[in-house]
Amino acid sequence: QVQLVESGGGLVQPGGSLTLSCATSSRGLSISTMGWYRQAPGKERELVARVSSDGNTAYADSVKGRFTIVRDNVKNTVYLHMYGLKAEDTAIYYCNVEGRTFPYTRTDNYWGQGTQVTVSS
């Protein structure tokens, strides 16, 4: 079973910064895309950022210029560096990993349990 362990969430003041981490068990797993989603109260889960195996990144318009996604292929860990946080960024953030297991004929998505990020003065 693939395990995704998230950390780094917490309470931060507007304008502050925070870094989220997601460590992924990789035994028998060939990882392709890694990313972060978030879900605020009363809203649908949305894509925040993702990075492909070749290093290409994509960001939601609302976080461009403020968030940076970084991938460590040695430790199978993905980070989300968040700067200039706003109240609108308050949400539960979920790590997502796309990959394949033996015999590597099917692509599956795996999710972390979520970590709370609260931006408030």
Secondary structure, 3 states (H helix, E strand, C coil): CCCEEEECCEEECCCCCEEEEEEECCCCEEEEEEEEEEECCCCCCEEEEEECCCCCEEECCCCCCCEEEEEECCCCEEEEEECCCCHHHCEEEEEEEEEEECCCCCEEEEECCCEEEEECC
